[in-house]
Amino acid sequence: MLCLTVGTVVRVVERRSGMQLLEVQIAVTDTKELAVSFAHEPHAIGENLIVNTTAVRLHLGTGGYHLVVGKADAGSEIDLFPNQWGHVMKMRYSPWQLAVDTVEEQDSPFHELFAQQDLSLQGTPVLIGELHSLLPAAVIALKQNEPQAKIVYVMPDAASLPISLSGHVHQLQQLGYLDATITTGHAWGGDREAVTIHSGLLAARHVEHADIIVCILGPGVAGTGTPYAFSGIQLAEVIHAVSALGGFPMMIPRISFADARRRHFGISHHTTVLLKRFALRPVVLAMPQMGNDFDAVLDQQIVELQKLDKHIIIRGMVADRSRIASMEKEYGFGFTTMGRSWQADPVPFQTAVIAADLLSHWRADLAKVFSDDPQCFSSRDKLAALDLFWTRNEEQP
């Protein structure tokens, strides 16, 4: 299904870097509806646009907007996404394929850097997660813990492709919490572009000089109620890349006690399936300790994960609700996930904060361990390397 129609701009609702929200008059339905344009040119009232209406017609929740393909009455060739040196195409062979300035390609000033075969993340911690809605809580907690730390967001392509769709990224950069963004694969629009998740992570470290990397999927994840077809499965590739490149992989599990779907109650099946079957390298998993009856549910689910003898699970007491409320106020926009406010479903946000707090607590010790043994976190036996870290720092997982 691919539905295209013509709409006329009647109002420009919002303009921000890389994105315009427009109200358009749809000719075939004679209704005024919202559409998003990612073109780097202003739209004006009265313009006729070709609009993709497919997602809205299917009543999908991703944004609830139509997507602008282009101007219906453009009289000449227009460059809607200017670049400098790039010839690598993203969204290849789609009607919106575009050439971007990737950090790795031959004309890039960073090409020689990426021509090295032994580039490493140098023990840099990478905070990994599925739900884009948790990005603000994680990043704000990291910045509160370490105001001087440089935090870089790497967005893979399993969910939304244009990063400008994310209001969270825009707001976090405006407030100075995020220092840079990198889009990988077919995702596009970051401060830097990369061809793969591997080079995107390396760019975060060596081009943007990240102290901490956050790699959470963009908005608009897909799920099918099966253990094989959900956007979060891409996180296995992220875990493998961080591990193979000598980074420190730490994951925010997807947890909720407000989701009515049984498969997402407690630790979501998106997390358990990923860790049990598809993540072939160990990851450090931050688990909440809530001090109520929900702990019994988590305890049982954690036992199943521990049977794998593959991942390291760390428990931490959840952040007080007053801290989440304070962070939300500082952020300036509401914390919501899957249509629920943090007050209705606090555990996802508390879990993200726990992961950020633990990572900040260990970061100085991680740097020391790496300086002692440069190959520590890139060894094939990653679990042994992580165990070595806990032993040296007298931490008990």
N, C-alpha and C positions, 0 to 999 in steps of 0.2 A: 504494500500500500504506500503510495506517494501522492499526496494531495497538494496541488499547487493552484493558487488563485491570484487575483489582482486586488490590491488594497490601496487606498489613497490616504496619505498622512493627514490627519486632522489635528494632531497635537504631539509635541515632543515632551514626553513625560520626564525623562531623565537622561542626562549625558554624563558619562564618566569615561575614563581611559579605556579604549578598546570596546566600548559597548554603548548603544543607545536604545532606550526603551521608548517605543512609539505607540500612539493610539492610531489605529488605521480603520478606515471605513471599508469593510469587506463587501465587494459588489454583489456577489452571488447570494449573500444572506441579508444584505442591507443592515448589517450590525456593526457597531464599533467595538473592536477587540484590540488586545495588546500584542505587539510584535517586537522582537529583539533584532537589532542589526549589529553585526560585528565589523562593518566596514569602517575604514579610517577616513570617512568623509561625512560632513554633516548632512542630515536630512532636513527638508523643509516642508512646511505645510503645503499641501496640494500636489506633492510628488506621487506618482503612481509606482507601486512596488510589486514585484513578484514575491509572493509569500508562500512559504511551506506551512500548511495547516495540519499536517498529519497527526502530530502528538496530541494536539488539543481535540481533534476529532475523535481520537481514540480514548479521550478522557484520562490521559496519563498525567501524573502529578509533577513531572519534571518542569518546574517553572510555571507551567500553565500559559506559556506564551507561544505565539507563532514565531517563525524564523524568517527573516528577510533574506531572499536569495540575491536580489539586486534590483536596480531601477528598471521599470518596464519600458521607459521611454528614453534610456540613455542613448545619446547620439554619437558617442565616440568611445574609444578604448580608454578605460580608467584604471589606474593602479590603486586598488583599495587597501593594500597592505604593503607599503613601501619597505624595502630592505636594502642592505648595502652590498654584501658579497654572496649571498646565499643562492644555491641552486638545488638544494635538497627540498623535495616536495613533501608536504604533509597533507593528509587526507587525499592521498594519491588517487587519481582517476575519478574522483567525485567532482560534481559541478563546482565545488568550492575548493579545489586543490590550490595550494598556494606555496610559493617558494619562501623559505625562511633562512635566517642567518644562523646555521648550526655552529656550535663551538668547535666541532671536530673537522669540518671540511677543509679542503686544500687552501682556500683563500682566507680562511679564518686566521686572525692573529694568534690563536691558540692551537693551531694545527700541530706544531712541533711538540707541544706538551702532550697531546693525545696520541702522537706517534710513538711515545715511549711504551714499552711493553710491560713495564713493572710498576705502573702507577698504582698507588694504594690510597685507601681512605685514612690511613695512618691512625687507626683506632678511633676515628670520629664516631660519636654515638649517633644513631639514626632512629628516630621515633617513628614507628610504622603503625598505620591505622586504616580502617575501612571507611568510617563515616565522616564525611566532610564537615558535618555539623559540630564535630568535636574539635576541629582545628583551632577555633578561638580559645577555648578553655586550655588546651595543651600549650599553645604558644604564649598566652598571657602568663600562665604559671611558670613556664621556663624563663620568661623575661623578668617576672617578679623575683625569681630565685637568683638570676644572674643578669643584672641589667646591662652589663658590658658584653655579654656573649653575643656573637653574631649568629643569627638564626636564619637559615635558608630553607624555603619550602620547595620541594621537588614534587611536581604533579605528574603521575603516570597517565596513561590514556584509557584506562578501563571504564571510566565514567565520562563526564563531560570532556569535550576536546578543547574548546576555547576557555582559557583560564579567566578571561574577563567576565564570564558568566557568574563567577563567584563573588558575591558581595562581601563574603568573609575575607578573601584575599585583599580586596580593595580597601576595606576598613582597617585591616591589620597593618597594611603598608602605610596608610594614611596616618595611623597612630604611632608608627615607628617600631612596632613589635616585630615585623618581618623585614629583614634587611634585603632580601632578594628572592626571586622566584625563578624556577627552571621548569620548562615543560618538555616532556619526553615522549618518544614514540610519535603518534599522530596528534597528541595534545599540542596546543600552540598558544602563543601570546605571552609567554613568560618573559622576564627580563633577559633570560638566556634560553636558547633552544638547543635540544640535544636529540640525537637519533635514537638512542637506547636509554633504558633506565640505568645501565651501568655507567655510560658516559655522563648522564645527567647527575648522578651521585658524585662522580669524580669532579665534574664542573663545579658543583656546590662547594667541594673542599678546596680545589686548586685554583679556580677562577674567581669564585666569590669569597673564598677563605672562611668558610663556615666553621664555627665552633660546634654547632649542633645542627643536624639536618632533620627536618620533619618531612616524612613521606606519607601523606594521606591521600586517598583517592579524591578526585574532584566531586562536585555535586552531581546527582542524577545517577546513582548506581542502579543496576538491574538485578533482578532475582527471579527465579522460576519455581521455588519450592523444591528444588532438587539439589543433590550434593555436587553437581558438576557445572552448573550454569548460573553463576552469580559473579558480579563484578569483583568482589573481594578475593576471588581465587587468584587474581594477579599478584596479591601480596606474597604468595609463595615465591614468585620470581624476584620480588623485591628483597625478601629474606635471603635468598640464594645470592643475589648480587652483592648485598651488604657483606655477607659472610665471605664470599670469594675475594672481595676487594679489600678485606682487612678492616672492616668497620665493626661497630658494636651494635647489633640489632636488638632493639627493644620494642615490644608490641603492646598497643592498647587493645585489649580484647573487646569484642562487642558484647556488652552485657546490659540487660534490661529486666526489670521486674514489673514493668507496666505494659509491655507488649502483649496483646491478647493471643498472638500466635504461639502455640506451644513450642515450635522449633526455635523461637527466639527468646524463650523464657530462661532467665539466668544467663549462662554463657550461650550465645547464639550458635546455631549449627554452622553458621558461616565461619566462626572461629574454630570450633572443634573439628570440623571436616578438614579445614585448611591445615591445622596443626597435626592431625592424626595421619593424614594420607599424602598431602601434597607438599608440605614443607619438609624438604629432605635435609636441611641444615637446622641446627638448634637456634632458638630465639629466646630471649628473656621476656617473660610474660608477667606484667604487673596486674595482680589480682586484688580486689578490694576486700577488706575486712569491715563489716558493717555493724557488728555488735547487736544483731537482731536475728529473727528467724530465717532470714534469707541466707545467712551464712551456712546453714545446713545444706541448702540446695547447692551452693557453690562448692562446699566441701566434697559432696558426692561427685560433682562434675570434675573437680580438680583431681580426685583419685583416678578417674578414668584417663586423664591426660598424663598423670604421673606414671601410669603403667607403661607408657611408651618409652620411658627412660631416654627421652630425646631433648626435651626443653627444660629450661630452668624457670620455676614459678616462684615469684616473690609476692608475699602478702603485705599489704599496708593498710592502715586505718584510713577510712574515707575522710575526705575534707569536710569540715563543718559546713552546714548549709549557708551560714553567714558569709563564709569565704566565697562560695559560688555566687551568692547575691552581690557581693562587693565586686567580684570580677565582672559580672554582667553589667553593673552600673559603670564601671571603668571603661568597658568596651563600647557602651552606648547603644547596643542593639540587644534584643532578647536572645537568650540561649534556648534553642529548640532543636529537637531531633525527632525525625519520623512524625512530624506534626504535633509533638508533645512538648510543652514547656519543661524547663528543668525542674520546676516545682512538682510537676506531675510525674516526672521520670528523672530523678536526680542522679541515679547510679552511673549512667554513661559518662556524665560530666565529671563526677567524682573519680571515676576510674581513670579518665584522661589526666586529671590533676595528679593522682597518685603516681602514674607513670612519669610525668614530668618532674615531680618532686624527687623520685628515686634516681632518675637519670642525672639531675643536677647534683644530687648528693654524691654520686659516684664519679662525676666527670673528671675531677682533679686526679683521683686515683687511677682512672683509665689512662690518662696521659702518662702517668709515671710507669705503669705496667708496660705501655707501649714503648716508652723510651728504653726500658730495660731489655725488652725483647721485641724488636721491630716486626717480627713475623708472628707474634703471638696470636692476633685475631684473624690472621689469614691462613692459619694451619687447617688442614683438612679435618682434623679432629677438633672441631670448634667447641664441642662440649667440654673437652679437657682444658682448652684454653680459658673458657668461662669459669670452670671450676677452679682453675689456677688463680683467676682474678679474685674470686670470693675468698679463697684460702689466704691469699696475700693480704687481703683487707679485712680478714676476720669477720666476713659476712656469712651468714648461714641461710641459704635459700630454703 
